Amino acid sequence: MDYAAPRPVDPLWYREDGYWLRVSCECGHAVSKPVALWIKARRLRREMAFYELQARLRCIWCGRRAATIDVSRRI
Ligand SMILES: [Zn+2]
């Protein structure tokens, strides 16, 4: 098991450096950008956990919540 793998309970700051967050909706809309940019663009608290951020997100195409999030290291 990879203990360094991103988890939903990780705070944003823990994945701020070198990680990308991809948010995708069932309707097909997806946004992928560096974690640091998500924080900046949305003025998020860096102590916030990823699952908390996920709960706040609303799709700009269809308005649905409960998007799928994926955090991965930038290669
Ligand atoms: Zn959508």
N, CA, C, O and the ligand as a Tripos MOL2 file, in Angstrom:
@<TRIPOS>MOLECULE
protein
  301   299    76     0     0
PROTEIN
NO_CHARGES

@<TRIPOS>ATOM
      1 N           0.8380   -1.1990    0.0000 N.3       1 MET1
      2 CA          0.0000    0.0000    0.0000 C.3       1 MET1
      3 C           0.8750    1.2520    0.0000 C.2       1 MET1
      4 O           1.9290    1.3070    0.6340 O.2       1 MET1
      5 N           0.4010    2.2410   -0.7260 N.am      2 ASP2
      6 CA          1.1400    3.4860   -0.8370 C.3       2 ASP2
      7 C           0.6300    4.4820    0.2000 C.2       2 ASP2
      8 O          -0.4110    5.1100    0.0050 O.2       2 ASP2
      9 N           1.3520    4.6230    1.2800 N.am      3 TYR3
     10 CA          0.9040    5.4950    2.3650 C.3       3 TYR3
     11 C           1.0500    6.9720    2.0200 C.2       3 TYR3
     12 O           0.4810    7.8300    2.6940 O.2       3 TYR3
     13 N           1.8040    7.2620    0.9850 N.am      4 ALA4
     14 CA          1.9870    8.6550    0.5820 C.3       4 ALA4
     15 C           0.8930    9.1080   -0.3810 C.2       4 ALA4
     16 O           0.8290   10.2840   -0.7410 O.2       4 ALA4
     17 N           0.0310    8.1800   -0.8000 N.am      5 ALA5
     18 CA         -1.0090    8.5240   -1.7670 C.3       5 ALA5
     19 C          -2.0050    9.5120   -1.1540 C.2       5 ALA5
     20 O          -2.3450    9.4120    0.0250 O.2       5 ALA5
     21 N          -2.4630   10.4570   -1.9590 N.am      6 PRO6
     22 CA         -3.4180   11.4500   -1.4740 C.3       6 PRO6
     23 C          -4.6950   10.7890   -0.9650 C.2       6 PRO6
     24 O          -5.1750    9.8150   -1.5450 O.2       6 PRO6
     25 N          -5.2370   11.3250    0.1160 N.am      7 ARG7
     26 CA         -6.4850   10.8250    0.6920 C.3       7 ARG7
     27 C          -7.4500   11.9820    0.8800 C.2       7 ARG7
     28 O          -7.0230   13.1290    1.0120 O.2       7 ARG7
     29 N          -8.7500   11.6960    0.8940 N.am      8 PRO8
     30 CA         -9.7500   12.7690    1.0200 C.3       8 PRO8
     31 C          -9.6150   13.5850    2.3030 C.2       8 PRO8
     32 O         -10.0290   14.7440    2.3520 O.2       8 PRO8
     33 N          -9.0340   12.9780    3.3440 N.am      9 VAL9
     34 CA         -8.9160   13.6940    4.6140 C.3       9 VAL9
     35 C          -7.6850   14.5930    4.6700 C.2       9 VAL9
     36 O          -7.5070   15.3450    5.6280 O.2       9 VAL9
     37 N          -6.8420   14.5190    3.6550 N.am     10 ASP10
     38 CA         -5.6580   15.3860    3.6300 C.3      10 ASP10
     39 C          -6.0900   16.8410    3.5740 C.2      10 ASP10
     40 O          -7.0280   17.1820    2.8530 O.2      10 ASP10
     41 N          -5.4100   17.7100    4.3340 N.am     11 PRO11
     42 CA         -5.6820   19.1400    4.1800 C.3      11 PRO11
     43 C          -5.0680   19.6170    2.8580 C.2      11 PRO11
     44 O          -4.1150   19.0220    2.3550 O.2      11 PRO11
     45 N          -5.6170   20.6760    2.3160 N.am     12 LEU12
     46 CA         -5.1290   21.1600    1.0220 C.3      12 LEU12
     47 C          -3.6380   21.4790    1.0430 C.2      12 LEU12
     48 O          -2.9120   21.1590    0.1020 O.2      12 LEU12
     49 N          -3.1910   22.1080    2.1190 N.am     13 TRP13
     50 CA         -1.7870   22.5390    2.1510 C.3      13 TRP13
     51 C          -0.8380   21.3390    2.0340 C.2      13 TRP13
     52 O           0.2890   21.4780    1.5580 O.2      13 TRP13
     53 N          -1.2890   20.1890    2.4600 N.am     14 TYR14
     54 CA         -0.4410   19.0020    2.4370 C.3      14 TYR14
     55 C          -0.1370   18.5580    1.0040 C.2      14 TYR14
     56 O           0.8620   17.8830    0.7530 O.2      14 TYR14
     57 N          -1.0040   18.9440    0.0760 N.am     15 ARG15
     58 CA         -0.8320   18.5700   -1.3390 C.3      15 ARG15
     59 C          -0.6550   19.8050   -2.2040 C.2      15 ARG15
     60 O          -0.8700   19.7640   -3.4160 O.2      15 ARG15
     61 N          -0.2670   20.8910   -1.5810 N.am     16 GLU16
     62 CA         -0.1860   22.1510   -2.3110 C.3      16 GLU16
     63 C           0.9770   22.1800   -3.3010 C.2      16 GLU16
     64 O           0.8920   22.8070   -4.3570 O.2      16 GLU16
     65 N           2.0330   21.5130   -2.9550 N.am     17 ASP17
     66 CA          3.2350   21.5760   -3.7720 C.3      17 ASP17
     67 C           3.3890   20.3550   -4.6810 C.2      17 ASP17
     68 O           3.6790   19.2500   -4.2230 O.2      17 ASP17
     69 N           3.1900   20.5830   -5.9660 N.am     18 GLY18
     70 CA          3.4470   19.5100   -6.9240 C.3      18 GLY18
     71 C           2.2750   18.5870   -7.2290 C.2      18 GLY18
     72 O           2.4210   17.6190   -7.9750 O.2      18 GLY18
     73 N           1.1010   18.8900   -6.6470 N.am     19 TYR19
     74 CA         -0.0590   18.0350   -6.9130 C.3      19 TYR19
     75 C          -1.1150   18.7780   -7.7130 C.2      19 TYR19
     76 O          -1.2790   19.9930   -7.6050 O.2      19 TYR19
     77 N          -1.8230   17.9990   -8.5180 N.am     20 TRP20
     78 CA         -2.9260   18.5420   -9.3100 C.3      20 TRP20
     79 C          -4.2320   17.9720   -8.8040 C.2      20 TRP20
     80 O          -4.3130   16.8130   -8.3990 O.2      20 TRP20
     81 N          -5.2380   18.7980   -8.8360 N.am     21 LEU21
     82 CA         -6.5770   18.3460   -8.4680 C.3      21 LEU21
     83 C          -7.4620   18.3750   -9.7070 C.2      21 LEU21
     84 O          -7.6090   19.4050  -10.3650 O.2      21 LEU21
     85 N          -8.0460   17.2190  -10.0060 N.am     22 ARG22
     86 CA         -8.9790   17.1360  -11.1200 C.3      22 ARG22
     87 C         -10.3790   16.9280  -10.5520 C.2      22 ARG22
     88 O         -10.6180   16.0280   -9.7470 O.2      22 ARG22
     89 N         -11.2820   17.7730  -10.9860 N.am     23 VAL23
     90 CA        -12.6720   17.6690  -10.5560 C.3      23 VAL23
     91 C         -13.5130   17.3680  -11.7850 C.2      23 VAL23
     92 O         -13.4860   18.1150  -12.7630 O.2      23 VAL23
     93 N         -14.2510   16.2820  -11.7330 N.am     24 SER24
     94 CA        -15.0750   15.9470  -12.8930 C.3      24 SER24
     95 C         -16.5120   15.6640  -12.4640 C.2      24 SER24
     96 O         -16.7700   15.1070  -11.3970 O.2      24 SER24
     97 N         -17.4300   16.0670  -13.3310 N.am     25 CYS25
     98 CA        -18.8610   15.9130  -13.0780 C.3      25 CYS25
     99 C         -19.4120   14.8150  -13.9780 C.2      25 CYS25
    100 O         -18.8190   14.4670  -15.0000 O.2      25 CYS25
    101 N         -20.5530   14.2810  -13.5780 N.am     26 GLU26
    102 CA        -21.2060   13.2390  -14.3760 C.3      26 GLU26
    103 C         -21.5720   13.7250  -15.7690 C.2      26 GLU26
    104 O         -21.6520   12.9310  -16.7060 O.2      26 GLU26
    105 N         -21.7940   15.0200  -15.9060 N.am     27 CYS27
    106 CA        -22.2150   15.5690  -17.2010 C.3      27 CYS27
    107 C         -21.0610   15.6530  -18.1900 C.2      27 CYS27
    108 O         -21.2670   15.9190  -19.3740 O.2      27 CYS27
    109 N         -19.8490   15.4250  -17.7010 N.am     28 GLY28
    110 CA        -18.7110   15.4400  -18.6070 C.3      28 GLY28
    111 C         -17.7870   16.6290  -18.4110 C.2      28 GLY28
    112 O         -16.6850   16.6700  -18.9590 O.2      28 GLY28
    113 N         -18.2470   17.6000  -17.6240 N.am     29 HIS29
    114 CA        -17.3970   18.7520  -17.3700 C.3      29 HIS29
    115 C         -16.2770   18.3740  -16.4040 C.2      29 HIS29
    116 O         -16.5180   17.7200  -15.3900 O.2      29 HIS29
    117 N         -15.0660   18.7860  -16.7220 N.am     30 ALA30
    118 CA        -13.9330   18.4860  -15.8500 C.3      30 ALA30
    119 C         -12.9690   19.6550  -15.8290 C.2      30 ALA30
    120 O         -12.7370   20.3060  -16.8480 O.2      30 ALA30
    121 N         -12.4160   19.9090  -14.6680 N.am     31 VAL31
    122 CA        -11.4220   20.9630  -14.5080 C.3      31 VAL31
    123 C         -10.2190   20.3560  -13.8100 C.2      31 VAL31
    124 O         -10.3550   19.6750  -12.7940 O.2      31 VAL31
    125 N          -9.0410   20.6070  -14.3600 N.am     32 SER32
    126 CA         -7.8240   20.0890  -13.7630 C.3      32 SER32
    127 C          -6.8120   21.2050  -13.6350 C.2      32 SER32
    128 O          -6.4350   21.8290  -14.6270 O.2      32 SER32
    129 N          -6.3690   21.4590  -12.4090 N.am     33 LYS33
    130 CA         -5.3320   22.4630  -12.2190 C.3      33 LYS33
    131 C          -4.5780   22.1930  -10.9220 C.2      33 LYS33
    132 O          -5.0310   21.4150  -10.0820 O.2      33 LYS33
    133 N          -3.4220   22.8410  -10.7670 N.am     34 PRO34
    134 CA         -2.6160   22.6080   -9.5600 C.3      34 PRO34
    135 C          -3.4000   22.9610   -8.3010 C.2      34 PRO34
    136 O          -4.1920   23.9040   -8.2980 O.2      34 PRO34
    137 N          -3.1770   22.2070   -7.2450 N.am     35 VAL35
    138 CA         -3.8470   22.4380   -5.9640 C.3      35 VAL35
    139 C          -3.6440   23.8810   -5.5060 C.2      35 VAL35
    140 O          -4.5740   24.5160   -5.0090 O.2      35 VAL35
    141 N          -2.4280   24.3930   -5.6750 N.am     36 ALA36
    142 CA         -2.1180   25.7570   -5.2580 C.3      36 ALA36
    143 C          -3.0120   26.7710   -5.9730 C.2      36 ALA36
    144 O          -3.3900   27.7890   -5.3930 O.2      36 ALA36
    145 N          -3.3450   26.4890   -7.2290 N.am     37 LEU37
    146 CA         -4.1940   27.4000   -8.0000 C.3      37 LEU37
    147 C          -5.6520   27.3440   -7.5490 C.2      37 LEU37
    148 O          -6.3490   28.3580   -7.5390 O.2      37 LEU37
    149 N          -6.1040   26.1430   -7.1760 N.am     38 TRP38
    150 CA         -7.4660   26.0120   -6.6360 C.3      38 TRP38
    151 C          -7.5860   26.8900   -5.3960 C.2      38 TRP38
    152 O          -8.5660   27.6150   -5.2280 O.2      38 TRP38
    153 N          -6.5840   26.8150   -4.5370 N.am     39 ILE39
    154 CA         -6.5920   27.5730   -3.2850 C.3      39 ILE39
    155 C          -6.6570   29.0690   -3.5740 C.2      39 ILE39
    156 O          -7.4320   29.8070   -2.9650 O.2      39 ILE39
    157 N          -5.8180   29.4960   -4.5250 N.am     40 LYS40
    158 CA         -5.7430   30.9070   -4.8680 C.3      40 LYS40
    159 C          -7.0240   31.4040   -5.5350 C.2      40 LYS40
    160 O          -7.5820   32.4300   -5.1480 O.2      40 LYS40
    161 N          -7.4740   30.6680   -6.5320 N.am     41 ALA41
    162 CA         -8.6280   31.1010   -7.3140 C.3      41 ALA41
    163 C          -9.9040   31.1610   -6.4790 C.2      41 ALA41
    164 O         -10.7600   32.0140   -6.7140 O.2      41 ALA41
    165 N         -10.0330   30.2710   -5.5190 N.am     42 ARG42
    166 CA        -11.2650   30.2120   -4.7290 C.3      42 ARG42
    167 C         -11.0750   30.7420   -3.3140 C.2      42 ARG42
    168 O         -11.9890   30.6990   -2.4910 O.2      42 ARG42
    169 N          -9.8840   31.2380   -3.0510 N.am     43 ARG43
    170 CA         -9.5600   31.7600   -1.7160 C.3      43 ARG43
    171 C          -9.9380   30.7720   -0.6160 C.2      43 ARG43
    172 O         -10.6400   31.1070    0.3380 O.2      43 ARG43
    173 N          -9.4620   29.5780   -0.7770 N.am     44 LEU44
    174 CA         -9.7820   28.5080    0.1680 C.3      44 LEU44
    175 C          -8.8760   28.5490    1.3860 C.2      44 LEU44
    176 O          -7.7420   29.0250    1.3260 O.2      44 LEU44
    177 N          -9.3950   28.0450    2.4760 N.am     45 ARG45
    178 CA         -8.5550   27.8670    3.6540 C.3      45 ARG45
    179 C          -7.6620   26.6820    3.3720 C.2      45 ARG45
    180 O          -8.1320   25.6370    2.9220 O.2      45 ARG45
    181 N          -6.3930   26.8360    3.6310 N.am     46 ARG46
    182 CA         -5.4560   25.7600    3.3190 C.3      46 ARG46
    183 C          -5.6030   24.5940    4.2930 C.2      46 ARG46
    184 O          -5.1130   23.4940    4.0350 O.2      46 ARG46
    185 N          -6.2780   24.8420    5.4080 N.am     47 GLU47
    186 CA         -6.5040   23.7770    6.3980 C.3      47 GLU47
    187 C          -7.6840   22.8950    6.0000 C.2      47 GLU47
    188 O          -7.9000   21.8300    6.5790 O.2      47 GLU47
    189 N          -8.4370   23.3480    5.0130 N.am     48 MET48
    190 CA         -9.5930   22.5830    4.5580 C.3      48 MET48
    191 C          -9.1580   21.2320    3.9790 C.2      48 MET48
    192 O          -8.1200   21.1290    3.3250 O.2      48 MET48
    193 N          -9.9640   20.2090    4.2310 N.am     49 ALA49
    194 CA         -9.6510   18.8870    3.6830 C.3      49 ALA49
    195 C         -10.2750   18.7530    2.2920 C.2      49 ALA49
    196 O         -11.2100   19.4740    1.9430 O.2      49 ALA49
    197 N          -9.7420   17.8210    1.5130 N.am     50 PHE50
    198 CA        -10.2390   17.6590    0.1500 C.3      50 PHE50
    199 C         -11.7140   17.2690    0.1070 C.2      50 PHE50
    200 O         -12.4500   17.6960   -0.7840 O.2      50 PHE50
    201 N         -12.1410   16.4600    1.0710 N.am     51 TYR51
    202 CA        -13.5530   16.0660    1.0450 C.3      51 TYR51
    203 C         -14.4670   17.2640    1.3420 C.2      51 TYR51
    204 O         -15.6090   17.3150    0.8850 O.2      51 TYR51
    205 N         -13.9460   18.2190    2.1110 N.am     52 GLU52
    206 CA        -14.7250   19.4250    2.3960 C.3      52 GLU52
    207 C         -14.8380   20.2900    1.1400 C.2      52 GLU52
    208 O         -15.8910   20.8560    0.8440 O.2      52 GLU52
    209 N         -13.7380   20.3750    0.4210 N.am     53 LEU53
    210 CA        -13.7530   21.1330   -0.8300 C.3      53 LEU53
    211 C         -14.7230   20.4780   -1.8130 C.2      53 LEU53
    212 O         -15.4890   21.1620   -2.4930 O.2      53 LEU53
    213 N         -14.6810   19.1630   -1.8800 N.am     54 GLN54
    214 CA        -15.5610   18.4300   -2.7930 C.3      54 GLN54
    215 C         -17.0320   18.7400   -2.4930 C.2      54 GLN54
    216 O         -17.8420   18.8950   -3.4080 O.2      54 GLN54
    217 N         -17.3640   18.8280   -1.2100 N.am     55 ALA55
    218 CA        -18.7450   19.0830   -0.8030 C.3      55 ALA55
    219 C         -19.2170   20.4750   -1.2090 C.2      55 ALA55
    220 O         -20.4180   20.7130   -1.3350 O.2      55 ALA55
    221 N         -18.2770   21.3910   -1.4140 N.am     56 ARG56
    222 CA        -18.6180   22.7730   -1.7630 C.3      56 ARG56
    223 C         -18.7560   22.9900   -3.2550 C.2      56 ARG56
    224 O         -19.3960   23.9440   -3.6970 O.2      56 ARG56
    225 N         -18.1560   22.1060   -4.0270 N.am     57 LEU57
    226 CA        -18.0910   22.3350   -5.4580 C.3      57 LEU57
    227 C         -19.4410   22.1290   -6.1420 C.2      57 LEU57
    228 O         -20.2050   21.2210   -5.8160 O.2      57 LEU57
    229 N         -19.6930   23.0040   -7.0940 N.am     58 ARG58
    230 CA        -20.8990   22.8770   -7.8940 C.3      58 ARG58
    231 C         -20.4870   23.0390   -9.3530 C.2      58 ARG58
    232 O         -19.7310   23.9420   -9.7100 O.2      58 ARG58
    233 N         -20.9960   22.1520  -10.1700 N.am     59 CYS59
    234 CA        -20.6150   22.1560  -11.5870 C.3      59 CYS59
    235 C         -21.1290   23.4210  -12.2760 C.2      59 CYS59
    236 O         -22.2890   23.7960  -12.1110 O.2      59 CYS59
    237 N         -20.2640   24.0700  -13.0430 N.am     60 ILE60
    238 CA        -20.6920   25.3000  -13.7100 C.3      60 ILE60
    239 C         -21.5150   24.9970  -14.9640 C.2      60 ILE60
    240 O         -22.1420   25.8990  -15.5190 O.2      60 ILE60
    241 N         -21.5210   23.7640  -15.4080 N.am     61 TRP61
    242 CA        -22.3130   23.3920  -16.5840 C.3      61 TRP61
    243 C         -23.7360   23.0010  -16.2000 C.2      61 TRP61
    244 O         -24.7060   23.5130  -16.7580 O.2      61 TRP61
    245 N         -23.8440   22.0890  -15.2440 N.am     62 CYS62
    246 CA        -25.1750   21.5390  -14.9420 C.3      62 CYS62
    247 C         -25.6610   21.8610  -13.5350 C.2      62 CYS62
    248 O         -26.8220   21.6030  -13.2180 O.2      62 CYS62
    249 N         -24.8020   22.4190  -12.6810 N.am     63 GLY63
    250 CA        -25.2200   22.8200  -11.3520 C.3      63 GLY63
    251 C         -25.2470   21.7100  -10.3180 C.2      63 GLY63
    252 O         -25.5990   21.9400   -9.1610 O.2      63 GLY63
    253 N         -24.8740   20.4990  -10.7350 N.am     64 ARG64
    254 CA        -24.8860   19.3790   -9.7910 C.3      64 ARG64
    255 C         -23.7280   19.4450   -8.8000 C.2      64 ARG64
    256 O         -22.6720   20.0050   -9.0910 O.2      64 ARG64
    257 N         -23.9460   18.8700   -7.6430 N.am     65 ARG65
    258 CA        -22.8720   18.7170   -6.6730 C.3      65 ARG65
    259 C         -22.3280   17.3010   -6.7510 C.2      65 ARG65
    260 O         -22.6360   16.5570   -7.6820 O.2      65 ARG65
    261 N         -21.5090   16.9330   -5.7580 N.am     66 ALA66
    262 CA        -20.9660   15.5730   -5.6800 C.3      66 ALA66
    263 C         -20.1340   15.2100   -6.9060 C.2      66 ALA66
    264 O         -20.2960   14.1440   -7.5000 O.2      66 ALA66
    265 N         -19.2530   16.1150   -7.2590 N.am     67 ALA67
    266 CA        -18.3260   15.8320   -8.3370 C.3      67 ALA67
    267 C         -17.3080   14.7960   -7.8550 C.2      67 ALA67
    268 O         -17.1530   14.5670   -6.6560 O.2      67 ALA67
    269 N         -16.6340   14.1890   -8.7990 N.am     68 THR68
    270 CA        -15.5660   13.2490   -8.4670 C.3      68 THR68
    271 C         -14.2550   14.0120   -8.4370 C.2      68 THR68
    272 O         -13.9440   14.7560   -9.3670 O.2      68 THR68
    273 N         -13.4820   13.8290   -7.3700 N.am     69 ILE69
    274 CA        -12.2000   14.5130   -7.3380 C.3      69 ILE69
    275 C         -11.0640   13.5020   -7.3630 C.2      69 ILE69
    276 O         -11.1820   12.3810   -6.8680 O.2      69 ILE69
    277 N          -9.9760   13.9320   -7.9490 N.am     70 ASP70
    278 CA         -8.8070   13.0770   -8.0710 C.3      70 ASP70
    279 C          -7.5560   13.9320   -7.8730 C.2      70 ASP70
    280 O          -7.3460   14.9170   -8.5820 O.2      70 ASP70
    281 N          -6.7360   13.5460   -6.9130 N.am     71 VAL71
    282 CA         -5.5120   14.2850   -6.6470 C.3      71 VAL71
    283 C          -4.3310   13.4180   -7.0650 C.2      71 VAL71
    284 O          -4.2150   12.2650   -6.6480 O.2      71 VAL71
    285 N          -3.4670   13.9770   -7.8830 N.am     72 SER72
    286 CA         -2.3170   13.1910   -8.3180 C.3      72 SER72
    287 C          -1.0830   14.0680   -8.4530 C.2      72 SER72
    288 O          -1.1730   15.2820   -8.6350 O.2      72 SER72
    289 N           0.0410   13.4360   -8.3600 N.am     73 ARG73
    290 CA          1.2830   14.1580   -8.4750 C.3      73 ARG73
    291 C           1.5330   14.5200   -9.9240 C.2      73 ARG73
    292 O           1.3030   13.7160  -10.8280 O.2      73 ARG73
    293 N           1.9990   15.7160  -10.1330 N.am     74 ARG74
    294 CA          2.2830   16.1390  -11.4800 C.3      74 ARG74
    295 C           3.5270   15.4200  -11.9860 C.2      74 ARG74
    296 O           4.5450   15.3460  -11.2970 O.2      74 ARG74
    297 N           3.4260   14.8990  -13.1910 N.am     75 ILE75
    298 CA          4.5810   14.1700  -13.7270 C.3      75 ILE75
    299 C           5.2880   15.0250  -14.7660 C.2      75 ILE75
    300 O           6.2880   14.5960  -15.3410 O.2      75 ILE75
    301 ZN        -22.0050   18.9150  -14.5210 Zn       76 ZN76
@<TRIPOS>BOND
     1     1     2 1
     2     2     3 1
     3     3     4 2
     4     3     5 am
     5     5     6 1
     6     6     7 1
     7     7     8 2
     8     7     9 am
     9     9    10 1
    10    10    11 1
    11    11    12 2
    12    11    13 am
    13    13    14 1
    14    14    15 1
    15    15    16 2
    16    15    17 am
    17    17    18 1
    18    18    19 1
    19    19    20 2
    20    19    21 am
    21    21    22 1
    22    22    23 1
    23    23    24 2
    24    23    25 am
    25    25    26 1
    26    26    27 1
    27    27    28 2
    28    27    29 am
    29    29    30 1
    30    30    31 1
    31    31    32 2
    32    31    33 am
    33    33    34 1
    34    34    35 1
    35    35    36 2
    36    35    37 am
    37    37    38 1
    38    38    39 1
    39    39    40 2
    40    39    41 am
    41    41    42 1
    42    42    43 1
    43    43    44 2
    44    43    45 am
    45    45    46 1
    46    46    47 1
    47    47    48 2
    48    47    49 am
    49    49    50 1
    50    50    51 1
    51    51    52 2
    52    51    53 am
    53    53    54 1
    54    54    55 1
    55    55    56 2
    56    55    57 am
    57    57    58 1
    58    58    59 1
    59    59    60 2
    60    59    61 am
    61    61    62 1
    62    62    63 1
    63    63    64 2
    64    63    65 am
    65    65    66 1
    66    66    67 1
    67    67    68 2
    68    67    69 am
    69    69    70 1
    70    70    71 1
    71    71    72 2
    72    71    73 am
    73    73    74 1
    74    74    75 1
    75    75    76 2
    76    75    77 am
    77    77    78 1
    78    78    79 1
    79    79    80 2
    80    79    81 am
    81    81    82 1
    82    82    83 1
    83    83    84 2
    84    83    85 am
    85    85    86 1
    86    86    87 1
    87    87    88 2
    88    87    89 am
    89    89    90 1
    90    90    91 1
    91    91    92 2
    92    91    93 am
    93    93    94 1
    94    94    95 1
    95    95    96 2
    96    95    97 am
    97    97    98 1
    98    98    99 1
    99    99   100 2
   100    99   101 am
   101   101   102 1
   102   102   103 1
   103   103   104 2
   104   103   105 am
   105   105   106 1
   106   106   107 1
   107   107   108 2
   108   107   109 am
   109   109   110 1
   110   110   111 1
   111   111   112 2
   112   111   113 am
   113   113   114 1
   114   114   115 1
   115   115   116 2
   116   115   117 am
   117   117   118 1
   118   118   119 1
   119   119   120 2
   120   119   121 am
   121   121   122 1
   122   122   123 1
   123   123   124 2
   124   123   125 am
   125   125   126 1
   126   126   127 1
   127   127   128 2
   128   127   129 am
   129   129   130 1
   130   130   131 1
   131   131   132 2
   132   131   133 am
   133   133   134 1
   134   134   135 1
   135   135   136 2
   136   135   137 am
   137   137   138 1
   138   138   139 1
   139   139   140 2
   140   139   141 am
   141   141   142 1
   142   142   143 1
   143   143   144 2
   144   143   145 am
   145   145   146 1
   146   146   147 1
   147   147   148 2
   148   147   149 am
   149   149   150 1
   150   150   151 1
   151   151   152 2
   152   151   153 am
   153   153   154 1
   154   154   155 1
   155   155   156 2
   156   155   157 am
   157   157   158 1
   158   158   159 1
   159   159   160 2
   160   159   161 am
   161   161   162 1
   162   162   163 1
   163   163   164 2
   164   163   165 am
   165   165   166 1
   166   166   167 1
   167   167   168 2
   168   167   169 am
   169   169   170 1
   170   170   171 1
   171   171   172 2
   172   171   173 am
   173   173   174 1
   174   174   175 1
   175   175   176 2
   176   175   177 am
   177   177   178 1
   178   178   179 1
   179   179   180 2
   180   179   181 am
   181   181   182 1
   182   182   183 1
   183   183   184 2
   184   183   185 am
   185   185   186 1
   186   186   187 1
   187   187   188 2
   188   187   189 am
   189   189   190 1
   190   190   191 1
   191   191   192 2
   192   191   193 am
   193   193   194 1
   194   194   195 1
   195   195   196 2
   196   195   197 am
   197   197   198 1
   198   198   199 1
   199   199   200 2
   200   199   201 am
   201   201   202 1
   202   202   203 1
   203   203   204 2
   204   203   205 am
   205   205   206 1
   206   206   207 1
   207   207   208 2
   208   207   209 am
   209   209   210 1
   210   210   211 1
   211   211   212 2
   212   211   213 am
   213   213   214 1
   214   214   215 1
   215   215   216 2
   216   215   217 am
   217   217   218 1
   218   218   219 1
   219   219   220 2
   220   219   221 am
   221   221   222 1
   222   222   223 1
   223   223   224 2
   224   223   225 am
   225   225   226 1
   226   226   227 1
   227   227   228 2
   228   227   229 am
   229   229   230 1
   230   230   231 1
   231   231   232 2
   232   231   233 am
   233   233   234 1
   234   234   235 1
   235   235   236 2
   236   235   237 am
   237   237   238 1
   238   238   239 1
   239   239   240 2
   240   239   241 am
   241   241   242 1
   242   242   243 1
   243   243   244 2
   244   243   245 am
   245   245   246 1
   246   246   247 1
   247   247   248 2
   248   247   249 am
   249   249   250 1
   250   250   251 1
   251   251   252 2
   252   251   253 am
   253   253   254 1
   254   254   255 1
   255   255   256 2
   256   255   257 am
   257   257   258 1
   258   258   259 1
   259   259   260 2
   260   259   261 am
   261   261   262 1
   262   262   263 1
   263   263   264 2
   264   263   265 am
   265   265   266 1
   266   266   267 1
   267   267   268 2
   268   267   269 am
   269   269   270 1
   270   270   271 1
   271   271   272 2
   272   271   273 am
   273   273   274 1
   274   274   275 1
   275   275   276 2
   276   275   277 am
   277   277   278 1
   278   278   279 1
   279   279   280 2
   280   279   281 am
   281   281   282 1
   282   282   283 1
   283   283   284 2
   284   283   285 am
   285   285   286 1
   286   286   287 1
   287   287   288 2
   288   287   289 am
   289   289   290 1
   290   290   291 1
   291   291   292 2
   292   291   293 am
   293   293   294 1
   294   294   295 1
   295   295   296 2
   296   295   297 am
   297   297   298 1
   298   298   299 1
   299   299   300 2
@<TRIPOS>SUBSTRUCTURE
     1 MET1         2 RESIDUE 1 A MET
     2 ASP2         6 RESIDUE 1 A ASP
     3 TYR3        10 RESIDUE 1 A TYR
     4 ALA4        14 RESIDUE 1 A ALA
     5 ALA5        18 RESIDUE 1 A ALA
     6 PRO6        22 RESIDUE 1 A PRO
     7 ARG7        26 RESIDUE 1 A ARG
     8 PRO8        30 RESIDUE 1 A PRO
     9 VAL9        34 RESIDUE 1 A VAL
    10 ASP10       38 RESIDUE 1 A ASP
    11 PRO11       42 RESIDUE 1 A PRO
    12 LEU12       46 RESIDUE 1 A LEU
    13 TRP13       50 RESIDUE 1 A TRP
    14 TYR14       54 RESIDUE 1 A TYR
    15 ARG15       58 RESIDUE 1 A ARG
    16 GLU16       62 RESIDUE 1 A GLU
    17 ASP17       66 RESIDUE 1 A ASP
    18 GLY18       70 RESIDUE 1 A GLY
    19 TYR19       74 RESIDUE 1 A TYR
    20 TRP20       78 RESIDUE 1 A TRP
    21 LEU21       82 RESIDUE 1 A LEU
    22 ARG22       86 RESIDUE 1 A ARG
    23 VAL23       90 RESIDUE 1 A VAL
    24 SER24       94 RESIDUE 1 A SER
    25 CYS25       98 RESIDUE 1 A CYS
    26 GLU26      102 RESIDUE 1 A GLU
    27 CYS27      106 RESIDUE 1 A CYS
    28 GLY28      110 RESIDUE 1 A GLY
    29 HIS29      114 RESIDUE 1 A HIS
    30 ALA30      118 RESIDUE 1 A ALA
    31 VAL31      122 RESIDUE 1 A VAL
    32 SER32      126 RESIDUE 1 A SER
    33 LYS33      130 RESIDUE 1 A LYS
    34 PRO34      134 RESIDUE 1 A PRO
    35 VAL35      138 RESIDUE 1 A VAL
    36 ALA36      142 RESIDUE 1 A ALA
    37 LEU37      146 RESIDUE 1 A LEU
    38 TRP38      150 RESIDUE 1 A TRP
    39 ILE39      154 RESIDUE 1 A ILE
    40 LYS40      158 RESIDUE 1 A LYS
    41 ALA41      162 RESIDUE 1 A ALA
    42 ARG42      166 RESIDUE 1 A ARG
    43 ARG43      170 RESIDUE 1 A ARG
    44 LEU44      174 RESIDUE 1 A LEU
    45 ARG45      178 RESIDUE 1 A ARG
    46 ARG46      182 RESIDUE 1 A ARG
    47 GLU47      186 RESIDUE 1 A GLU
    48 MET48      190 RESIDUE 1 A MET
    49 ALA49      194 RESIDUE 1 A ALA
    50 PHE50      198 RESIDUE 1 A PHE
    51 TYR51      202 RESIDUE 1 A TYR
    52 GLU52      206 RESIDUE 1 A GLU
    53 LEU53      210 RESIDUE 1 A LEU
    54 GLN54      214 RESIDUE 1 A GLN
    55 ALA55      218 RESIDUE 1 A ALA
    56 ARG56      222 RESIDUE 1 A ARG
    57 LEU57      226 RESIDUE 1 A LEU
    58 ARG58      230 RESIDUE 1 A ARG
    59 CYS59      234 RESIDUE 1 A CYS
    60 ILE60      238 RESIDUE 1 A ILE
    61 TRP61      242 RESIDUE 1 A TRP
    62 CYS62      246 RESIDUE 1 A CYS
    63 GLY63      250 RESIDUE 1 A GLY
    64 ARG64      254 RESIDUE 1 A ARG
    65 ARG65      258 RESIDUE 1 A ARG
    66 ALA66      262 RESIDUE 1 A ALA
    67 ALA67      266 RESIDUE 1 A ALA
    68 THR68      270 RESIDUE 1 A THR
    69 ILE69      274 RESIDUE 1 A ILE
    70 ASP70      278 RESIDUE 1 A ASP
    71 VAL71      282 RESIDUE 1 A VAL
    72 SER72      286 RESIDUE 1 A SER
    73 ARG73      290 RESIDUE 1 A ARG
    74 ARG74      294 RESIDUE 1 A ARG
    75 ILE75      298 RESIDUE 1 A ILE
    76 ZN76       301 GROUP 0 **** ****
